[in-house]
Every structure is written in C-alpha cells, then in structure tokens.
Amino acid sequence: MAASAADRVRPLVAAAAAAIRRGEIVAFPTETYYGLAVDALDVSALERLFALKGRGAEKTSALLVADLAMFAGLCLEVPARARELAERHWPGPLTIALPARSGLPPAIVSDGCVAARASSHPLAAALVEAVGRPITATSANPAGASPARTPAEVGRYFAAEDLHVMDGGSVQGGAPSTLVRLRGGAVEVLRQGAIEL
C-alpha cells in the first residue's frame, strides 16, 4: 500500500522541527519563496540568522504562527478588528502587526510591534505546529539578493553554511504577503501584497 502524502512529509517536518529546537536555521518552503526559520524567541538563534543573511540589527523578521492564539501570546492585546482580519484571511498571505508584549527579542519587534501570519503552505504550517512556537519567516537569501524558489538555490546561496534545508520542491514565487499594522483601532497598510485591503 502506497504511503500517503502525510506519511511522506512527516519525517521532513519532524527533522526540521528538531533542528529548530536545537537552535539551528532551517530553510523551508512557503506559498511564494523559501524562508529561513528559527525559534522566534531564541535570541542566539536570531543572531545567527541575521548574521547568515548579512542583515543589520535595525532589520526585523516577521513570523509564522499556527493560529491567532499563538500570535496573541506575543501581543499586548488582539483587538476585534485584528481577529476579524485573521479569521477572514488566515491561513494566507496577510501579515498583521500588533503592539508587542514586553520582553520579546528586539529582532522580532519593529516600531513597538510584532508581525505574524499563518501560512497556507502545508509544510510551513506543519512546521510551526511541530515546533509549537512562533518561527521566523524571513526570505532565504542574503540581504539584497533575490529570494530562493528551490532547495538548489538555497544551497547555492548558503553553500558554506550549516543549514538544514526542508526540501519541498520548487515554489511559485509571486507577490509577498500584505502587511498591515493595527494600533488604536486604525488599520494601516504598510505593504500592499497578495491580498487587497
């Protein structure tokens, strides 16, 4: 009897989740490009991630979460409007930025806010679930280079690095997620992407 798709990807997800829990950097497929994941609350792993990409400390990373409950653990509060947007567009390409709770690593806080979305890519979603914590979702490329769409491109970018690559085949590319910030009830579109708001 042939193995189901779930049976085939389970070892991929388990190995990648274990690598993240060990503090390693994992390249993984998303709906558009490959991303780089570490445990979003592991300061040392975040530092290694930013060094790998060649990004300055002033840059931050958006996150992937399993659901709104996981995101709520990072925020001061989740207003009703944010809940409505998440219910309508998650899983999917809408990144929501909300005021961050205190004590989060600076690498995931921008202008006082933390930004996250729930992915509709089955491997990305399964990875967050398996880790059980928010993960980073910065693109798998050195700063200034084009995002990788295949495991081979990830390998070429980071050939000399100790990187765990979760092989999900080629991904389609396309528009990034739409990024919105909510403060005081107002919705501000910071980046217009795949979802029109």
HELIX and SHEET records of a PDB file:
HELIX    1   1 ALA A    5  ARG A   21  1                                  17    
HELIX    2   2 VAL A   43  LYS A   53  1                                  11    
HELIX    3   3 LEU A   68  ALA A   72  1                                   5    
HELIX    4   4 ALA A   80  HIS A   89  1                                  10    
HELIX    5   5 PRO A  106  ILE A  108  5                                   3    
HELIX    6   6 PRO A  122  VAL A  131  1                                  10    
HELIX    7   7 PRO A  151  TYR A  157  1                                   7    
SHEET    1   A 4 THR A 138  SER A 139  0                                        
SHEET    2   A 4 TYR A  34  ALA A  37 -1                                        
SHEET    3   A 4 VAL A  26  PRO A  29 -1                                        
SHEET    4   A 4 HIS A 164  VAL A 165  1                                        
SHEET    1   B 6 ILE A 135  THR A 136  0                                        
SHEET    2   B 6 LEU A  63  LEU A  64 -1                                        
SHEET    3   B 6 CYS A 113  ARG A 117  1                                        
SHEET    4   B 6 LEU A  94  PRO A  99 -1                                        
SHEET    5   B 6 THR A 178  ARG A 183  1                                        
SHEET    6   B 6 ALA A 186  ARG A 191 -1                                        
END                                                                             
